[in-house]
Amino acid sequence: MSIKVDYDKYTIDELFEAYSSVDRKQYPENFTRIKAAIAKKQGGSYSCPKCQCGGYETSEMYAAQDRFESVLDYETGKFVTVSCMDCGFTELYKKSASVTGSLLDFFVS
């Protein structure tokens, strides 16, 4: 029998921590409730195209487009990633950058 925890009172950071540390096999009900609480806090209508989970994580990814950029440690390919919390399916979205921002990135890095 698992302990009934009120995940609605958790912050989003605490929920991500609980998600990464809960034993999914031993406490499947809590795991499902944590995922639901994360999806609720994130809001929106995200649904994984692969498994229909509602929870997701986002991050940014930078990629050099050719060897010259790679040598200079300069990335022009900027992407936003959206990853499903359940199955890990990840979508990439190209992030548009202004010319000024690109030049600033070049001189700052």
C-alpha positions in Angstrom: 0.0 0.0 0.0 1.5 3.3 -1.0 1.2 6.5 1.0 -1.2 9.1 -0.5 0.9 12.2 -1.2 -0.7 15.5 -2.3 1.4 16.4 -5.3 -0.7 19.5 -6.1 1.2 21.3 -3.3 4.6 20.5 -4.8 6.5 23.1 -6.9 7.4 22.1 -10.5 11.1 21.5 -9.4 10.0 19.3 -6.5 7.7 17.3 -8.9 10.6 16.8 -11.4 12.8 15.6 -8.5 10.1 13.2 -7.3 9.6 12.0 -10.9 13.3 11.1 -11.3 13.5 9.4 -7.9 10.3 7.4 -7.5 10.5 3.7 -8.0 8.1 3.2 -11.0 7.6 -0.5 -10.4 7.1 -0.4 -6.7 4.9 2.7 -6.7 3.1 2.9 -10.1 0.2 4.8 -8.7 2.4 7.6 -7.3 4.4 7.7 -10.6 1.2 8.2 -12.5 0.0 10.9 -10.1 3.4 12.7 -10.3 3.2 12.8 -14.1 -0.4 14.1 -14.0 0.6 16.8 -11.5 3.5 17.9 -13.7 1.2 18.1 -16.8 -1.3 20.1 -14.8 1.3 22.6 -13.5 2.8 23.0 -17.0 -0.7 23.8 -18.4 -1.3 23.9 -22.1 -2.5 21.0 -24.2 0.7 19.1 -24.9 0.2 15.5 -25.8 3.1 13.3 -26.8 2.5 12.0 -30.4 4.0 8.7 -29.5 2.5 7.8 -26.1 0.0 10.6 -25.4 1.7 11.6 -22.1 0.9 15.2 -21.0 4.2 15.9 -19.2 7.2 17.3 -21.0 10.6 19.0 -20.5 12.1 21.7 -22.7 15.7 22.7 -23.4 17.8 24.4 -26.0 20.2 22.8 -28.4 23.0 24.5 -30.4 24.7 22.9 -33.4 27.5 24.1 -35.6 26.5 23.9 -39.3 29.9 23.4 -40.8 33.6 22.8 -39.8 34.5 26.5 -39.7 31.8 27.2 -37.1 32.9 24.0 -35.2 36.6 25.2 -35.0 35.5 28.6 -33.8 33.2 27.1 -31.3 30.4 29.2 -32.8 26.9 27.7 -33.3 24.3 29.1 -35.7 21.9 26.3 -35.6 19.7 27.0 -32.5 16.8 24.6 -31.6 14.3 24.2 -28.9 13.7 20.6 -27.8 10.5 19.3 -26.3 10.9 15.9 -24.7 8.1 13.6 -23.4 8.7 12.8 -19.8 7.4 9.2 -20.2 8.9 7.8 -23.3 11.6 10.3 -24.1 10.3 11.1 -27.6 11.9 14.5 -28.6 10.8 17.1 -31.1 13.2 19.7 -32.4 12.0 23.2 -33.4 14.3 25.7 -35.1 14.7 28.8 -33.1 14.9 32.0 -35.2 17.7 34.4 -34.2 18.2 38.0 -35.2 21.2 39.1 -37.1 22.2 41.3 -34.2 21.9 38.4 -31.8 24.0 36.2 -34.0 26.7 38.8 -34.2 26.6 39.4 -30.5 26.9 35.6 -29.9 30.0 35.5 -32.2 31.8 38.3 -30.4 30.9 37.3 -26.9 31.8 33.6 -27.2 
